[in-house]
Amino acid sequence: MPRKPAEYVQFKLRIREGLRRRIERDAEKNNRSANNEAVARLESSYSKHEQQALIETLVGGEFNADFLRLVALKMQLLQAGNPAWKSDKTARSKFVKDLANALLAADEALLSAPSDPDAAVDWLSSDEWGKK
């Protein structure tokens, strides 16, 4: 007899000891069982994958999604360094010029940007991207 889709089933899984400890540590932080922590993380990974696929569809592909992600990160960094950009005309002008320079450099940057998100943020924060 086939299983019902909403039915909970036991699923045996072999994982590294270090990963098991991380799951248990995070489960304790999040006030849930290790099983519920693992299930939440698995469900989240599928959700993120589905969101990424939707974003790529909406913007015309993986390259465009990566490009826009880099631009968004650079905008966040520029905004953080120029908090008055919304209210001060001079600050806004500087923000727009800095962003325009970043966009001009983005095509090259996309080819040389680190793939690790933390390294990419450090790299985007540096003077290596967006300075012309």
C-alpha positions in Angstrom: 0.0 0.0 0.0 1.5 3.4 -1.0 2.3 6.0 1.7 0.1 9.0 2.1 2.0 12.2 1.2 1.4 13.9 4.6 2.4 10.8 6.6 5.5 11.1 8.7 8.0 8.3 8.0 11.3 7.2 9.6 14.2 8.1 7.3 17.6 6.6 8.3 20.5 8.8 7.4 24.3 8.5 7.9 26.0 11.8 8.6 29.4 12.9 9.9 29.7 13.2 13.7 30.6 16.9 13.4 27.4 17.6 11.5 25.3 15.7 14.1 26.9 17.9 16.8 26.1 21.1 14.8 22.5 20.0 14.4 22.1 19.2 18.1 23.7 22.6 19.0 21.5 24.5 16.7 18.4 22.5 17.8 19.2 23.6 21.4 19.5 27.2 20.3 16.3 27.1 18.4 14.4 25.2 21.2 13.5 22.1 19.1 14.6 18.5 18.8 17.5 17.5 16.7 15.1 15.8 14.4 13.0 18.9 13.9 16.1 21.0 13.4 17.3 18.6 10.6 13.8 18.6 9.0 13.6 22.4 9.1 17.0 22.7 7.5 16.2 20.2 4.8 12.9 22.0 4.1 14.7 25.4 4.0 17.2 24.1 1.5 14.4 23.1 -0.9 12.7 26.4 -0.4 15.9 28.3 -1.2 16.5 26.2 -4.3 12.9 26.9 -5.5 13.3 30.6 -4.7 16.6 30.7 -6.7 14.9 29.0 -9.6 12.1 31.5 -9.6 14.5 34.5 -9.4 16.5 33.1 -12.3 13.3 32.7 -14.3 12.1 36.2 -13.5 15.4 37.9 -14.4 16.3 35.8 -17.4 18.8 33.3 -16.2 21.5 32.4 -13.8 24.0 34.9 -15.1 21.6 37.8 -14.7 20.6 36.6 -11.2 24.3 36.5 -10.2 24.9 39.9 -11.7 21.9 41.4 -9.9 23.0 39.8 -6.6 26.4 41.4 -6.9 24.8 44.8 -7.7 22.5 44.4 -4.7 25.4 43.6 -2.4 27.4 46.6 -3.7 24.4 48.8 -3.1 24.0 47.7 0.5 27.7 48.3 1.1 27.5 51.8 -0.5 24.4 52.7 1.5 26.1 51.6 4.7 29.0 53.8 4.0 26.7 56.8 3.1 23.7 56.7 5.4 22.6 60.2 4.4 22.1 59.2 0.7 18.3 59.3 0.9 18.0 62.8 2.5 21.1 64.7 1.4 21.4 65.7 -2.3 25.2 65.7 -2.3 25.3 62.3 -0.6 22.7 61.0 -3.0 24.7 62.2 -6.0 27.9 60.5 -4.6 25.9 57.3 -4.0 24.6 57.3 -7.6 28.1 58.0 -9.0 29.6 55.3 -6.9 26.9 52.9 -8.0 27.3 53.8 -11.7 31.1 53.1 -11.4 30.3 49.8 -9.7 27.9 48.9 -12.6 30.5 49.7 -15.2 32.9 47.4 -13.4 30.3 44.7 -12.7 30.8 42.7 -15.9 34.5 42.2 -15.2 33.8 41.7 -11.5 31.3 38.9 -12.2 34.0 36.9 -13.9 36.5 37.3 -11.0 34.2 37.5 -7.9 34.7 34.7 -5.3 31.9 32.2 -5.2 31.9 31.9 -1.4 29.3 34.5 -0.1 31.4 35.6 2.8 34.5 36.1 0.6 32.4 37.9 -2.0 31.1 40.4 0.6 34.7 41.0 1.7 35.8 41.4 -1.9 32.9 43.8 -2.7 33.8 45.8 0.4 37.3 46.3 -0.9 38.5 48.8 -3.5 38.8 46.0 -6.1 35.2 46.4 -7.4 33.4 49.5 -8.5 36.3 51.9 -8.7 37.0 53.3 -12.2 
